């Protein structure tokens, strides 16, 4: 006679995660585009050295 222990796997809690609302997706894309332009502007305004005009 053998003792057999049957384990049942734990169920993960069902967290209802629906798709993002359309306005949130658009807002995130808009914020990313604005951040990109701010970084490009800051690079040319503060980081890139000024180039002298050609003689």
C-alpha positions in Angstrom: 0.0 0.0 0.0 1.5 3.4 -1.0 0.5 6.8 0.1 -0.2 9.0 -2.9 -0.6 12.7 -2.3 -2.3 14.6 -5.1 -1.5 18.2 -5.3 -3.8 20.6 -7.1 -2.1 23.6 -8.7 -3.1 26.9 -7.2 -5.3 29.0 -9.3 -3.9 32.4 -10.2 -6.3 35.2 -9.2 -8.3 36.4 -12.1 -7.3 40.1 -12.5 -9.5 41.5 -15.2 -7.2 43.5 -17.4 -9.0 44.8 -20.4 -7.5 46.6 -23.3 -6.4 50.2 -22.8 -9.0 52.8 -23.6 -8.4 54.5 -27.0 -7.9 57.9 -25.4 -5.2 56.5 -23.1 -3.4 55.0 -26.1 -3.5 58.2 -28.0 -2.4 60.2 -24.9 0.7 57.9 -24.5 1.6 58.2 -28.1 1.2 62.0 -28.0 3.3 62.3 -24.8 6.0 60.1 -26.5 6.1 62.3 -29.6 6.2 65.5 -27.5 9.1 64.1 -25.4 11.0 63.2 -28.5 10.7 66.8 -29.8 11.7 68.2 -26.5 14.9 66.0 -26.5 15.7 67.0 -30.0 15.2 70.7 -29.2 17.3 70.5 -26.0 20.1 68.8 -28.0 20.3 71.5 -30.6 19.7 74.3 -28.1 22.2 73.3 -25.3 24.3 70.3 -26.2 25.3 70.7 -29.8 28.2 73.2 -30.3 27.4 76.3 -32.3 28.9 76.0 -35.8 30.7 79.0 -37.2 29.6 80.3 -40.6 31.8 79.3 -43.5 34.1 82.2 -44.7 
